[in-house]
Every structure is written in structure tokens, then in C-alpha cells.
């Protein structure tokens, strides 16, 4: 499960608006707004497609491990970078 702060942070890392996330995840902007504002908890299926959209774009979710939940961008795959 991702938190509202992780969702906002992931969008910030990618430079995505709520509308961009909506397009990438295939969910309505209302569901994204509700998740980020904490007004309601979207269904598990909605949370899963949002997470997958972020992960496909290169976001990693960091679990709560004493330091707090977070997000970061994956390191580029050096093998793919060397092909050019």
C-alpha cells in the first residue's frame, strides 16, 4: 500500500500532474485526489494500478522501516546506457 505522501512525492519526482497520473494509471482524477488528500481510501485494485504506473516510470517505494516511508527514482541500468 502506498501513502498519500508517497503518491504526491512520486508525482513530484516524475513531474506529473494528477491528470498525468490518471492517464498513466487508467483511473479517474477524483480517485487520485481522494488518495492524496486522505479523504477516502481507494480500492485495492486502484492502488495497485497507481503503484504499477509509478513503478513502470521508474519510481521505487520505500517501506516504513523506522525512517519513514518514502519514494526514490531507480538507478539507471548501466547495461542499457552502454548500448548507444
Backbone atoms as SQL, in Angstrom:
CREATE TABLE atoms (id INTEGER PRIMARY KEY, chain TEXT, resi INTEGER, resn TEXT, atom TEXT, x REAL, y REAL, z REAL);
INSERT INTO atoms VALUES
  (1, 'A', 1, 'UNK', 'N', 0.840, -1.175, 0.000),
  (2, 'A', 1, 'UNK', 'CA', 0.000, 0.000, 0.000),
  (3, 'A', 1, 'UNK', 'C', 0.886, 1.238, 0.000),
  (4, 'A', 2, 'UNK', 'N', 0.528, 2.241, -0.767),
  (5, 'A', 2, 'UNK', 'CA', 1.283, 3.486, -0.771),
  (6, 'A', 2, 'UNK', 'C', 0.499, 4.550, -0.003),
  (7, 'A', 3, 'UNK', 'N', 1.230, 5.464, 0.592),
  (8, 'A', 3, 'UNK', 'CA', 0.596, 6.527, 1.366),
  (9, 'A', 3, 'UNK', 'C', 0.284, 7.714, 0.463),
  (10, 'A', 4, 'UNK', 'N', -0.514, 8.628, 0.990),
  (11, 'A', 4, 'UNK', 'CA', -0.839, 9.834, 0.230),
  (12, 'A', 4, 'UNK', 'C', 0.428, 10.652, -0.029),
  (13, 'A', 5, 'UNK', 'N', 1.325, 10.723, 0.956),
  (14, 'A', 5, 'UNK', 'CA', 2.575, 11.467, 0.785),
  (15, 'A', 5, 'UNK', 'C', 3.470, 10.813, -0.268),
  (16, 'A', 6, 'UNK', 'N', 3.507, 9.482, -0.294),
  (17, 'A', 6, 'UNK', 'CA', 4.297, 8.792, -1.310),
  (18, 'A', 6, 'UNK', 'C', 3.745, 9.073, -2.705),
  (19, 'A', 7, 'UNK', 'N', 2.444, 9.115, -2.831),
  (20, 'A', 7, 'UNK', 'CA', 1.826, 9.394, -4.126),
  (21, 'A', 7, 'UNK', 'C', 2.199, 10.797, -4.591),
  (22, 'A', 8, 'UNK', 'N', 2.073, 11.778, -3.723),
  (23, 'A', 8, 'UNK', 'CA', 2.441, 13.157, -4.074),
  (24, 'A', 8, 'UNK', 'C', 3.928, 13.259, -4.398),
  (25, 'A', 9, 'UNK', 'N', 4.756, 12.573, -3.593),
  (26, 'A', 9, 'UNK', 'CA', 6.195, 12.601, -3.821),
  (27, 'A', 9, 'UNK', 'C', 6.593, 11.955, -5.139),
  (28, 'A', 10, 'UNK', 'N', 5.977, 10.843, -5.454),
  (29, 'A', 10, 'UNK', 'CA', 6.277, 10.148, -6.704),
  (30, 'A', 10, 'UNK', 'C', 5.897, 11.014, -7.904),
  (31, 'A', 11, 'UNK', 'N', 4.749, 11.663, -7.806),
  (32, 'A', 11, 'UNK', 'CA', 4.359, 12.564, -8.897),
  (33, 'A', 11, 'UNK', 'C', 5.372, 13.693, -9.042),
  (34, 'A', 12, 'UNK', 'N', 5.837, 14.210, -7.905),
  (35, 'A', 12, 'UNK', 'CA', 6.827, 15.281, -7.940),
  (36, 'A', 12, 'UNK', 'C', 8.133, 14.849, -8.581),
  (37, 'A', 13, 'UNK', 'N', 8.599, 13.644, -8.258),
  (38, 'A', 13, 'UNK', 'CA', 9.835, 13.135, -8.855),
  (39, 'A', 13, 'UNK', 'C', 9.728, 13.029, -10.374),
  (40, 'A', 14, 'UNK', 'N', 8.547, 12.653, -10.836),
  (41, 'A', 14, 'UNK', 'CA', 8.330, 12.463, -12.270),
  (42, 'A', 14, 'UNK', 'C', 7.877, 13.733, -12.986),
  (43, 'A', 15, 'UNK', 'N', 7.489, 14.748, -12.210),
  (44, 'A', 15, 'UNK', 'CA', 6.946, 15.959, -12.824),
  (45, 'A', 15, 'UNK', 'C', 5.557, 15.756, -13.390),
  (46, 'A', 16, 'UNK', 'N', 4.810, 14.824, -12.793),
  (47, 'A', 16, 'UNK', 'CA', 3.464, 14.511, -13.266),
  (48, 'A', 16, 'UNK', 'C', 2.423, 15.299, -12.489),
  (49, 'A', 17, 'UNK', 'N', 1.397, 15.727, -13.188),
  (50, 'A', 17, 'UNK', 'CA', 0.208, 16.288, -12.552),
  (51, 'A', 17, 'UNK', 'C', -0.713, 15.132, -12.161),
  (52, 'A', 18, 'UNK', 'N', -1.781, 15.439, -11.448),
  (53, 'A', 18, 'UNK', 'CA', -2.768, 14.397, -11.153),
  (54, 'A', 18, 'UNK', 'C', -3.372, 13.868, -12.446),
  (55, 'A', 19, 'UNK', 'N', -3.531, 14.729, -13.439),
  (56, 'A', 19, 'UNK', 'CA', -4.076, 14.297, -14.732),
  (57, 'A', 19, 'UNK', 'C', -3.113, 13.350, -15.438),
  (58, 'A', 20, 'UNK', 'N', -1.804, 13.633, -15.341),
  (59, 'A', 20, 'UNK', 'CA', -0.812, 12.726, -15.947),
  (60, 'A', 20, 'UNK', 'C', -0.884, 11.346, -15.310),
  (61, 'A', 21, 'UNK', 'N', -0.938, 11.306, -13.975),
  (62, 'A', 21, 'UNK', 'CA', -1.040, 10.024, -13.283),
  (63, 'A', 21, 'UNK', 'C', -2.320, 9.309, -13.682),
  (64, 'A', 22, 'UNK', 'N', -3.395, 10.052, -13.799),
  (65, 'A', 22, 'UNK', 'CA', -4.676, 9.481, -14.206),
  (66, 'A', 22, 'UNK', 'C', -4.547, 8.763, -15.548),
  (67, 'A', 23, 'UNK', 'N', -3.881, 9.401, -16.498),
  (68, 'A', 23, 'UNK', 'CA', -3.698, 8.791, -17.828),
  (69, 'A', 23, 'UNK', 'C', -2.806, 7.554, -17.758),
  (70, 'A', 24, 'UNK', 'N', -1.693, 7.643, -17.025),
  (71, 'A', 24, 'UNK', 'CA', -0.754, 6.524, -16.946),
  (72, 'A', 24, 'UNK', 'C', -1.345, 5.330, -16.200),
  (73, 'A', 25, 'UNK', 'N', -2.166, 5.592, -15.187),
  (74, 'A', 25, 'UNK', 'CA', -2.728, 4.511, -14.377),
  (75, 'A', 25, 'UNK', 'C', -4.084, 4.035, -14.878),
  (76, 'A', 26, 'UNK', 'N', -4.738, 4.851, -15.687),
  (77, 'A', 26, 'UNK', 'CA', -6.067, 4.471, -16.180),
  (78, 'A', 26, 'UNK', 'C', -7.146, 4.565, -15.111),
  (79, 'A', 27, 'UNK', 'N', -6.990, 5.527, -14.202),
  (80, 'A', 27, 'UNK', 'CA', -8.001, 5.753, -13.163),
  (81, 'A', 27, 'UNK', 'C', -8.420, 7.218, -13.203),
  (82, 'A', 28, 'UNK', 'N', -9.534, 7.512, -12.595),
  (83, 'A', 28, 'UNK', 'CA', -10.042, 8.875, -12.593),
  (84, 'A', 28, 'UNK', 'C', -9.236, 9.799, -11.698),
  (85, 'A', 29, 'UNK', 'N', -9.222, 11.067, -12.050),
  (86, 'A', 29, 'UNK', 'CA', -8.518, 12.046, -11.233),
  (87, 'A', 29, 'UNK', 'C', -9.151, 12.195, -9.855),
  (88, 'A', 30, 'UNK', 'N', -10.447, 11.920, -9.748),
  (89, 'A', 30, 'UNK', 'CA', -11.112, 12.006, -8.435),
  (90, 'A', 30, 'UNK', 'C', -10.497, 11.007, -7.470),
  (91, 'A', 31, 'UNK', 'N', -10.226, 9.793, -7.931),
  (92, 'A', 31, 'UNK', 'CA', -9.616, 8.768, -7.073),
  (93, 'A', 31, 'UNK', 'C', -8.225, 9.204, -6.628),
  (94, 'A', 32, 'UNK', 'N', -7.477, 9.815, -7.516),
  (95, 'A', 32, 'UNK', 'CA', -6.134, 10.281, -7.166),
  (96, 'A', 32, 'UNK', 'C', -6.216, 11.420, -6.159),
  (97, 'A', 33, 'UNK', 'N', -7.112, 12.358, -6.401),
  (98, 'A', 33, 'UNK', 'CA', -7.292, 13.474, -5.464),
  (99, 'A', 33, 'UNK', 'C', -7.697, 12.961, -4.085),
  (100, 'A', 34, 'UNK', 'N', -8.610, 12.005, -4.041),
  (101, 'A', 34, 'UNK', 'CA', -9.050, 11.459, -2.753),
  (102, 'A', 34, 'UNK', 'C', -7.919, 10.738, -2.033),
  (103, 'A', 35, 'UNK', 'N', -7.104, 9.999, -2.768),
  (104, 'A', 35, 'UNK', 'CA', -5.954, 9.323, -2.170),
  (105, 'A', 35, 'UNK', 'C', -4.986, 10.337, -1.582),
  (106, 'A', 36, 'UNK', 'N', -4.637, 11.345, -2.360),
  (107, 'A', 36, 'UNK', 'CA', -3.635, 12.310, -1.930),
  (108, 'A', 36, 'UNK', 'C', -4.122, 13.221, -0.806),
  (109, 'A', 37, 'UNK', 'N', -5.410, 13.495, -0.777),
  (110, 'A', 37, 'UNK', 'CA', -5.938, 14.369, 0.276),
  (111, 'A', 37, 'UNK', 'C', -6.302, 13.583, 1.528),
  (112, 'A', 38, 'UNK', 'N', -6.390, 12.261, 1.402),
  (113, 'A', 38, 'UNK', 'CA', -6.744, 11.423, 2.537),
  (114, 'A', 38, 'UNK', 'C', -8.214, 11.415, 2.870),
  (115, 'A', 39, 'UNK', 'N', -9.048, 11.921, 1.955),
  (116, 'A', 39, 'UNK', 'CA', -10.488, 11.964, 2.231),
  (117, 'A', 39, 'UNK', 'C', -11.139, 10.594, 2.150),
  (118, 'A', 40, 'UNK', 'N', -10.554, 9.706, 1.368),
  (119, 'A', 40, 'UNK', 'CA', -11.048, 8.329, 1.338),
  (120, 'A', 40, 'UNK', 'C', -9.925, 7.424, 0.846),
  (121, 'A', 41, 'UNK', 'N', -10.061, 6.159, 1.123),
  (122, 'A', 41, 'UNK', 'CA', -9.072, 5.169, 0.714),
  (123, 'A', 41, 'UNK', 'C', -9.591, 4.470, -0.544),
  (124, 'A', 42, 'UNK', 'N', -8.883, 4.625, -1.674),
  (125, 'A', 42, 'UNK', 'CA', -9.320, 3.934, -2.896),
  (126, 'A', 42, 'UNK', 'C', -9.283, 2.419, -2.720),
  (127, 'A', 43, 'UNK', 'N', -9.980, 1.736, -3.594),
  (128, 'A', 43, 'UNK', 'CA', -9.978, 0.271, -3.576),
  (129, 'A', 43, 'UNK', 'C', -8.573, -0.258, -3.840),
  (130, 'A', 44, 'UNK', 'N', -8.322, -1.461, -3.396),
  (131, 'A', 44, 'UNK', 'CA', -7.019, -2.095, -3.557),
  (132, 'A', 44, 'UNK', 'C', -6.625, -2.170, -5.037),
  (133, 'A', 45, 'UNK', 'N', -7.563, -2.491, -5.906),
  (134, 'A', 45, 'UNK', 'CA', -7.259, -2.577, -7.336),
  (135, 'A', 45, 'UNK', 'C', -6.792, -1.228, -7.879),
  (136, 'A', 46, 'UNK', 'N', -7.393, -0.150, -7.415),
  (137, 'A', 46, 'UNK', 'CA', -6.999, 1.197, -7.842),
  (138, 'A', 46, 'UNK', 'C', -5.594, 1.513, -7.343),
  (139, 'A', 47, 'UNK', 'N', -5.327, 1.187, -6.091),
  (140, 'A', 47, 'UNK', 'CA', -3.998, 1.421, -5.524),
  (141, 'A', 47, 'UNK', 'C', -2.935, 0.639, -6.297),
  (142, 'A', 48, 'UNK', 'N', -3.267, -0.582, -6.685),
  (143, 'A', 48, 'UNK', 'CA', -2.310, -1.418, -7.417),
  (144, 'A', 48, 'UNK', 'C', -1.965, -0.833, -8.784),
  (145, 'A', 49, 'UNK', 'N', -2.958, -0.316, -9.526),
  (146, 'A', 49, 'UNK', 'CA', -2.651, 0.242, -10.853),
  (147, 'A', 49, 'UNK', 'C', -1.891, 1.563, -10.730),
  (148, 'A', 50, 'UNK', 'N', -2.159, 2.327, -9.683),
  (149, 'A', 50, 'UNK', 'CA', -1.403, 3.558, -9.453),
  (150, 'A', 50, 'UNK', 'C', 0.055, 3.213, -9.154),
  (151, 'A', 51, 'UNK', 'N', 0.257, 2.251, -8.280),
  (152, 'A', 51, 'UNK', 'CA', 1.628, 1.837, -7.937),
  (153, 'A', 51, 'UNK', 'C', 2.364, 1.315, -9.162),
  (154, 'A', 52, 'UNK', 'N', 1.695, 0.490, -9.964),
  (155, 'A', 52, 'UNK', 'CA', 2.323, -0.063, -11.170),
  (156, 'A', 52, 'UNK', 'C', 2.704, 1.045, -12.154),
  (157, 'A', 53, 'UNK', 'N', 1.856, 2.057, -12.292),
  (158, 'A', 53, 'UNK', 'CA', 2.161, 3.167, -13.201),
  (159, 'A', 53, 'UNK', 'C', 3.429, 3.880, -12.756),
  (160, 'A', 54, 'UNK', 'N', 3.547, 4.128, -11.459),
  (161, 'A', 54, 'UNK', 'CA', 4.744, 4.768, -10.935),
  (162, 'A', 54, 'UNK', 'C', 5.974, 3.881, -11.121),
  (163, 'A', 55, 'UNK', 'N', 5.850, 2.607, -10.806),
  (164, 'A', 55, 'UNK', 'CA', 6.996, 1.702, -10.911),
  (165, 'A', 55, 'UNK', 'C', 7.458, 1.551, -12.359),
  (166, 'A', 56, 'UNK', 'N', 6.523, 1.520, -13.291),
  (167, 'A', 56, 'UNK', 'CA', 6.860, 1.450, -14.712),
  (168, 'A', 56, 'UNK', 'C', 7.644, 2.689, -15.142),
  (169, 'A', 57, 'UNK', 'N', 7.325, 3.819, -14.524),
  (170, 'A', 57, 'UNK', 'CA', 8.015, 5.084, -14.839),
  (171, 'A', 57, 'UNK', 'C', 9.346, 5.221, -14.094),
  (172, 'A', 58, 'UNK', 'N', 9.696, 4.251, -13.234),
  (173, 'A', 58, 'UNK', 'CA', 10.995, 4.269, -12.580),
  (174, 'A', 58, 'UNK', 'C', 11.001, 4.659, -11.117),
  (175, 'A', 59, 'UNK', 'N', 9.835, 4.705, -10.482),
  (176, 'A', 59, 'UNK', 'CA', 9.764, 5.055, -9.067),
  (177, 'A', 59, 'UNK', 'C', 9.872, 3.793, -8.219),
  (178, 'A', 60, 'UNK', 'N', 10.627, 3.882, -7.134),
  (179, 'A', 60, 'UNK', 'CA', 10.690, 2.818, -6.131),
  (180, 'A', 60, 'UNK', 'C', 10.047, 3.328, -4.856),
  (181, 'A', 61, 'UNK', 'N', 9.248, 2.495, -4.230),
  (182, 'A', 61, 'UNK', 'CA', 8.609, 2.848, -2.965),
  (183, 'A', 61, 'UNK', 'C', 9.416, 2.257, -1.825),
  (184, 'A', 62, 'UNK', 'N', 9.699, 3.076, -0.831),
  (185, 'A', 62, 'UNK', 'CA', 10.476, 2.664, 0.329),
  (186, 'A', 62, 'UNK', 'C', 9.503, 2.459, 1.481),
  (187, 'A', 63, 'UNK', 'N', 9.513, 1.254, 2.036),
  (188, 'A', 63, 'UNK', 'CA', 8.596, 0.925, 3.126),
  (189, 'A', 63, 'UNK', 'C', 8.963, 1.657, 4.405),
  (190, 'A', 64, 'UNK', 'N', 7.981, 1.748, 5.283),
  (191, 'A', 64, 'UNK', 'CA', 8.207, 2.276, 6.633),
  (192, 'A', 64, 'UNK', 'C', 9.168, 1.320, 7.319),
  (193, 'A', 65, 'UNK', 'N', 10.341, 1.801, 7.672),
  (194, 'A', 65, 'UNK', 'CA', 11.344, 0.928, 8.273),
  (195, 'A', 65, 'UNK', 'C', 12.066, 1.628, 9.423),
  (196, 'A', 66, 'UNK', 'N', 11.341, 2.436, 10.130),
  (197, 'A', 66, 'UNK', 'CA', 11.943, 3.191, 11.220),
  (198, 'A', 66, 'UNK', 'C', 12.344, 4.588, 10.798),
  (199, 'A', 67, 'UNK', 'N', 12.553, 4.785, 9.513),
  (200, 'A', 67, 'UNK', 'CA', 12.929, 6.095, 9.000),
  (201, 'A', 67, 'UNK', 'C', 11.805, 6.782, 8.257),
  (202, 'A', 68, 'UNK', 'N', 10.694, 6.120, 8.131),
  (203, 'A', 68, 'UNK', 'CA', 9.549, 6.685, 7.426),
  (204, 'A', 68, 'UNK', 'C', 9.466, 6.180, 6.001),
  (205, 'A', 69, 'UNK', 'N', 8.249, 6.080, 5.512),
  (206, 'A', 69, 'UNK', 'CA', 8.005, 5.648, 4.140),
  (207, 'A', 69, 'UNK', 'C', 8.489, 6.731, 3.187),
  (208, 'A', 70, 'UNK', 'N', 8.887, 6.335, 1.978),
  (209, 'A', 70, 'UNK', 'CA', 9.368, 7.321, 1.020),
  (210, 'A', 70, 'UNK', 'C', 9.314, 6.813, -0.396),
  (211, 'A', 71, 'UNK', 'N', 9.888, 7.600, -1.304),
  (212, 'A', 71, 'UNK', 'CA', 9.980, 7.248, -2.716),
  (213, 'A', 71, 'UNK', 'C', 11.332, 7.704, -3.243),
  (214, 'A', 72, 'UNK', 'N', 11.784, 7.061, -4.298),
  (215, 'A', 72, 'UNK', 'CA', 13.002, 7.472, -4.985),
  (216, 'A', 72, 'UNK', 'C', 12.931, 6.965, -6.414),
  (217, 'A', 73, 'UNK', 'N', 13.783, 7.513, -7.262),
  (218, 'A', 73, 'UNK', 'CA', 13.881, 7.016, -8.629),
  (219, 'A', 73, 'UNK', 'C', 14.907, 5.899, -8.668),
  (220, 'A', 74, 'UNK', 'N', 14.636, 4.891, -9.481),
  (221, 'A', 74, 'UNK', 'CA', 15.584, 3.782, -9.633),
  (222, 'A', 74, 'UNK', 'C', 16.858, 4.289, -10.280),
  (223, 'A', 75, 'UNK', 'N', 17.969, 3.633, -9.943),
  (224, 'A', 75, 'UNK', 'CA', 19.217, 3.922, -10.626),
  (225, 'A', 75, 'UNK', 'C', 19.072, 3.475, -12.072),
  (226, 'A', 76, 'UNK', 'N', 19.644, 4.230, -12.993),
  (227, 'A', 76, 'UNK', 'CA', 19.596, 3.779, -14.394),
  (228, 'A', 76, 'UNK', 'C', 20.348, 2.469, -14.549),
  (229, 'A', 77, 'UNK', 'N', 19.865, 1.637, -15.413),
  (230, 'A', 77, 'UNK', 'CA', 20.519, 0.365, -15.709),
  (231, 'A', 77, 'UNK', 'C', 21.717, 0.648, -16.598),
  (232, 'A', 78, 'UNK', 'N', 22.920, 0.483, -16.074),
  (233, 'A', 78, 'UNK', 'CA', 24.147, 0.822, -16.808),
  (234, 'A', 78, 'UNK', 'C', 24.288, 0.001, -18.082),
  (235, 'A', 79, 'UNK', 'N', 23.825, -1.234, -18.077),
  (236, 'A', 79, 'UNK', 'CA', 23.954, -2.075, -19.281),
  (237, 'A', 79, 'UNK', 'C', 23.144, -1.472, -20.427),
  (238, 'A', 80, 'UNK', 'N', 21.973, -0.916, -20.129),
  (239, 'A', 80, 'UNK', 'CA', 21.157, -0.289, -21.171),
  (240, 'A', 80, 'UNK', 'C', 21.770, 1.015, -21.639),
  (241, 'A', 81, 'UNK', 'N', 22.452, 1.744, -20.753),
  (242, 'A', 81, 'UNK', 'CA', 23.070, 3.014, -21.106),
  (243, 'A', 81, 'UNK', 'C', 24.255, 2.831, -22.045),
  (244, 'A', 82, 'UNK', 'N', 24.929, 1.685, -21.969),
  (245, 'A', 82, 'UNK', 'CA', 26.139, 1.440, -22.751),
  (246, 'A', 82, 'UNK', 'C', 25.848, 1.014, -24.193),
  (247, 'A', 83, 'UNK', 'N', 24.587, 0.810, -24.520),
  (248, 'A', 83, 'UNK', 'CA', 24.250, 0.328, -25.871),
  (249, 'A', 83, 'UNK', 'C', 24.335, 1.420, -26.921),
  (250, 'A', 84, 'UNK', 'N', 24.383, 2.667, -26.563),
  (251, 'A', 84, 'UNK', 'CA', 24.374, 3.732, -27.574),
  (252, 'A', 84, 'UNK', 'C', 25.716, 3.954, -28.217);
